[in-house]
Amino acid sequence: MVSQEIGNLYDYIKEELDHDCNLQVESDYTKLTCPNLSFDIFIIEKIGANIGDDVKRKVILTAQQLSSQTLKIKNRIKGAFWTCT
């Protein structure tokens, strides 16, 4: 189960930017993957979470950052989306 903030971010991306966005929930993190973004978004509960290594660039946010800076984060993702497409 994801938090309301993560759900809202996922819905925003899926509805406004990239309908192919995927949400993956793991024990240490939640991962948002969008084919039209050059990076994956990881939301972690605490610093030091094991998110593994992959070749795609990643943005790592804490749940608290997402909660307190939602609008700023959405605007930056939107800017990155338009840069990538």
C-alpha positions as CSV (number, residue, x, y, z in Angstrom):
1,M,0.0,0.0,0.0
2,V,1.3,3.4,-0.9
3,S,0.9,6.7,0.9
4,Q,-1.5,9.3,-0.3
5,E,1.4,11.6,-1.4
6,I,2.9,8.8,-3.5
7,G,-0.5,7.9,-5.0
8,N,-1.1,11.6,-5.8
9,L,2.3,11.9,-7.5
10,Y,1.7,8.7,-9.5
11,D,-1.8,9.9,-10.6
12,Y,-0.4,13.3,-11.6
13,I,2.3,11.8,-13.7
14,K,0.0,9.2,-15.3
15,E,-2.8,11.6,-16.0
16,E,-0.8,14.7,-17.0
17,L,2.5,13.6,-18.3
18,D,2.9,9.9,-19.2
19,H,0.1,7.4,-19.2
20,D,2.6,4.6,-19.4
21,C,4.0,5.3,-16.0
22,N,4.4,2.3,-13.7
23,L,4.4,2.0,-9.9
24,Q,6.4,-0.7,-8.2
25,V,6.2,-1.1,-4.4
26,E,9.1,-2.8,-2.6
27,S,9.9,-3.2,1.1
28,D,12.4,-0.3,1.2
29,Y,11.1,1.9,-1.5
30,T,8.4,2.8,-4.1
31,K,9.6,3.2,-7.7
32,L,8.0,5.2,-10.5
33,T,9.2,4.3,-14.0
34,C,8.1,6.3,-17.0
35,P,9.3,5.5,-20.5
36,N,9.3,9.2,-21.4
37,L,11.6,10.3,-18.6
38,S,15.3,9.7,-18.6
39,F,15.3,8.8,-14.9
40,D,13.4,6.6,-12.5
41,I,11.9,8.1,-9.3
42,F,12.5,6.3,-6.0
43,I,10.6,7.3,-2.8
44,I,12.2,5.9,0.3
45,E,11.0,5.9,3.9
46,K,14.5,6.4,5.4
47,I,18.0,7.2,4.3
48,G,20.1,4.2,3.5
49,A,17.3,2.2,1.9
50,N,18.6,-0.5,-0.5
51,I,17.3,0.5,-4.0
52,G,19.8,-1.6,-6.0
53,D,21.7,-0.5,-9.1
54,D,20.5,-0.1,-12.6
55,V,21.7,1.7,-15.7
56,K,19.0,4.3,-15.8
57,R,19.5,7.5,-13.9
58,K,17.5,7.9,-10.7
59,V,16.0,10.6,-8.5
60,I,15.8,9.6,-4.9
61,L,13.3,11.3,-2.6
62,T,12.4,10.7,1.0
63,A,8.7,10.3,1.9
64,Q,9.1,13.5,4.0
65,Q,10.5,15.5,1.0
66,L,7.6,14.4,-1.1
67,S,5.1,15.3,1.6
68,S,6.6,18.8,2.3
69,Q,7.6,19.8,-1.3
70,T,5.0,18.1,-3.5
71,L,4.3,21.1,-5.8
72,K,8.1,21.8,-6.3
73,I,8.7,18.1,-7.1
74,K,5.8,18.0,-9.6
75,N,7.0,21.1,-11.3
76,R,10.5,19.7,-11.7
77,I,9.3,16.4,-13.0
78,K,7.0,18.3,-15.5
79,G,10.1,20.3,-16.6
80,A,12.1,17.2,-17.0
81,F,9.3,15.5,-19.0
82,W,9.1,18.3,-21.5
83,T,12.9,18.3,-21.9
84,C,12.9,14.6,-22.6
85,T,10.1,14.5,-25.2
